[in-house]
Amino acid sequence: DQILVTFGLGIVFVEAVRFFFGSLSKSVPPPPGLVGITNLGFMVYPTYRLALFGIVAVALLVLYLVLYRTKLGMIVRAGIEDPVMVGSLGINVYRVFMLVFGIGAAAAGFAGIVNAPVVSLAPDVGEPILVQTFVVVVIGGVGSFPGAVLGGLIAGEIISITSMFNPGYAYVMLFVAMTLVLVLRPYGLLGSASRE
């Protein structure tokens, strides 16, 4: 039910943006200090995309520290495993989950901001990312933070390598990989078999 509501709200927001701002895509330039290319010796690479590596690394580190080194992270992980038990300890699990949803929405907004100079902005720019996110979670394992990172790296490599030969087959190969993982390891590469 929650997934259907989320998709429904997503459609409403996309159509609202399209109604108020139009359907034309808009390009966003990188920040002034990150324009151009950087010579790495063996190759040249866009400076802003190099900066993205650092931004993503810091974001992953912060997320890891919050999930595994704070009281909030401990409550969140316990609430996912057994919300009734956590609630019996006097913790309002639904309030915690609302906070986590807010943090997730803020993280998605931040990802959109840093990704804006890489892709042209349009009302439906997030739709392909939803498909990729679904595949990443299935490959890595539901509820596994390291699995999400590994799944993201695998999905990115599959899309990049396949796009060099035939971009039309990028998503086909992505779903082939997901199917193989589901057949060989139904709970994901780093997921736990005990998760429900």
C-alpha positions as CSV (number, residue, x, y, z in Angstrom):
1,D,0.0,0.0,0.0
2,Q,2.8,2.4,0.9
3,I,4.6,1.9,-2.4
4,L,1.4,2.5,-4.3
5,V,0.7,5.7,-2.4
6,T,4.3,6.8,-3.0
7,F,4.0,6.2,-6.7
8,G,0.6,8.0,-6.8
9,L,2.0,11.0,-5.0
10,G,5.0,11.0,-7.4
11,I,2.6,11.1,-10.4
12,V,0.7,14.0,-8.8
13,F,3.9,16.0,-8.1
14,V,5.3,15.4,-11.6
15,E,2.0,16.6,-13.2
16,A,1.9,19.6,-10.9
17,V,5.4,20.6,-11.9
18,R,4.5,20.1,-15.6
19,F,1.3,22.2,-15.1
20,F,3.0,25.1,-13.4
21,F,6.5,25.2,-15.1
22,G,5.9,23.4,-18.4
23,S,7.5,20.2,-19.9
24,L,10.6,21.7,-21.4
25,S,13.9,20.5,-20.0
26,K,16.3,23.1,-18.4
27,S,20.0,22.8,-18.1
28,V,21.8,23.8,-14.9
29,P,25.5,24.8,-15.1
30,P,28.0,23.4,-12.6
31,P,29.3,25.8,-9.9
32,P,31.9,28.3,-11.2
33,G,34.8,26.5,-9.5
34,L,33.9,23.1,-11.0
35,V,33.5,24.0,-14.7
36,G,35.8,22.4,-17.2
37,I,37.9,19.2,-17.3
38,T,40.7,17.8,-15.1
39,N,43.7,16.0,-16.5
40,L,44.3,12.9,-14.5
41,G,47.5,11.9,-16.5
42,F,46.0,8.9,-18.1
43,M,42.7,10.5,-19.0
44,V,40.7,13.8,-18.8
45,Y,37.5,13.9,-16.9
46,P,34.9,16.6,-16.2
47,T,35.8,18.4,-13.0
48,Y,32.3,18.5,-11.6
49,R,31.9,14.7,-12.0
50,L,35.1,14.2,-10.1
51,A,33.7,16.4,-7.4
52,L,30.6,14.2,-7.3
53,F,32.8,11.2,-6.2
54,G,33.8,13.2,-3.1
55,I,30.2,14.4,-2.5
56,V,28.8,10.8,-2.7
57,A,31.6,9.4,-0.5
58,V,30.9,12.0,2.2
59,A,27.1,11.4,1.9
60,L,27.6,7.6,2.3
61,L,29.9,8.1,5.3
62,V,27.4,10.3,7.0
63,L,24.5,7.9,6.3
64,Y,26.6,5.0,7.6
65,L,27.5,6.8,10.8
66,V,23.9,7.8,11.4
67,L,22.6,4.3,10.9
68,Y,25.3,2.4,12.8
69,R,26.8,4.8,15.3
70,T,23.9,6.8,16.7
71,K,20.9,6.0,18.9
72,L,18.6,7.1,16.2
73,G,20.1,4.5,13.8
74,M,19.9,1.8,16.4
75,I,16.1,2.6,16.9
76,V,15.5,2.6,13.2
77,R,17.2,-0.7,12.6
78,A,15.4,-2.3,15.6
79,G,12.1,-0.8,14.4
80,I,12.5,-2.4,11.0
81,E,13.2,-5.8,12.6
82,D,10.6,-5.7,15.3
83,P,8.4,-2.6,15.5
84,V,6.1,-4.1,18.2
85,M,9.1,-4.7,20.6
86,V,10.5,-1.2,20.0
87,G,7.0,0.3,20.6
88,S,6.8,-1.7,23.9
89,L,9.9,0.1,25.1
90,G,8.0,3.4,24.9
91,I,9.4,4.6,21.6
92,N,7.0,6.0,19.1
93,V,8.0,3.9,16.1
94,Y,5.8,5.7,13.6
95,R,7.2,9.1,14.6
96,V,10.7,7.7,14.1
97,F,9.7,6.3,10.7
98,M,8.2,9.7,9.7
99,L,11.6,11.3,10.6
100,V,13.4,8.7,8.5
101,F,11.0,9.4,5.6
102,G,11.8,13.1,6.0
103,I,15.6,12.4,6.0
104,G,15.2,10.2,2.9
105,A,13.2,12.9,1.1
106,A,15.8,15.5,2.0
107,A,18.6,13.1,0.7
108,A,16.6,12.6,-2.5
109,G,16.3,16.4,-2.9
110,F,20.1,16.8,-2.3
111,A,20.8,14.1,-4.9
112,G,18.6,15.9,-7.4
113,I,20.5,19.2,-6.7
114,V,24.0,17.7,-7.2
115,N,22.8,15.7,-10.2
116,A,21.2,18.7,-11.9
117,P,24.4,19.8,-13.7
118,V,24.9,16.3,-15.1
119,V,21.4,15.8,-16.6
120,S,18.9,18.3,-18.0
121,L,16.1,19.0,-15.5
122,A,12.6,18.0,-16.6
123,P,9.4,17.1,-14.7
124,D,9.9,13.3,-15.3
125,V,13.7,13.2,-14.8
126,G,13.3,11.0,-11.8
127,E,11.3,8.2,-13.5
128,P,14.3,6.2,-14.8
129,I,16.0,6.6,-11.4
130,L,13.0,4.9,-9.8
131,V,13.5,1.8,-12.0
132,Q,17.3,1.8,-11.2
133,T,16.6,2.2,-7.5
134,F,14.2,-0.8,-7.5
135,V,16.8,-3.0,-9.2
136,V,19.6,-1.8,-6.8
137,V,17.6,-2.7,-3.8
138,V,16.7,-6.2,-5.2
139,I,20.3,-6.9,-6.2
140,G,21.9,-5.6,-3.0
141,G,19.2,-7.0,-0.6
142,V,16.3,-5.3,1.0
143,G,17.3,-3.5,4.3
144,S,21.1,-3.9,3.7
145,F,23.0,-0.6,3.6
146,P,26.2,-2.3,2.2
147,G,24.0,-4.2,-0.2
148,A,22.5,-0.9,-1.5
149,V,26.0,0.5,-2.1
150,L,27.1,-2.8,-3.9
151,G,23.9,-2.9,-5.9
152,G,24.3,0.7,-7.0
153,L,27.9,0.0,-8.2
154,I,26.8,-3.1,-10.0
155,A,23.8,-1.4,-11.7
156,G,26.0,1.6,-12.7
157,E,28.6,-0.6,-14.3
158,I,26.0,-2.7,-16.1
159,I,24.3,0.5,-17.5
160,S,27.7,2.1,-18.4
161,I,29.2,-0.9,-20.1
162,T,26.1,-1.9,-22.0
163,S,25.5,1.7,-23.2
164,M,28.9,1.7,-24.8
165,F,27.8,-1.1,-27.2
166,N,24.0,-0.6,-27.4
167,P,22.2,1.9,-25.2
168,G,18.9,0.2,-26.0
169,Y,19.9,-2.9,-24.1
170,A,21.1,-1.2,-20.9
171,Y,17.9,-1.7,-19.0
172,V,17.4,-5.2,-20.5
173,M,20.8,-6.2,-19.1
174,L,20.0,-4.6,-15.8
175,F,16.8,-6.7,-15.4
176,V,18.7,-9.8,-16.6
177,A,21.2,-9.2,-13.7
178,M,18.3,-8.7,-11.3
179,T,16.7,-11.9,-12.4
180,L,19.9,-13.9,-12.0
181,V,20.3,-12.6,-8.5
182,L,16.7,-13.5,-7.6
183,V,17.2,-17.0,-9.0
184,L,20.5,-17.6,-7.3
185,R,20.0,-15.6,-4.1
186,P,16.4,-14.5,-3.6
187,Y,17.2,-12.2,-0.7
188,G,19.9,-10.2,-2.5
189,L,23.7,-10.4,-2.5
190,L,24.1,-8.9,1.0
191,G,20.5,-9.3,2.2
192,S,19.6,-11.5,5.1
193,A,17.4,-14.6,4.5
194,S,15.6,-14.0,7.8
195,R,14.2,-10.6,6.7
196,E,10.5,-10.6,6.0
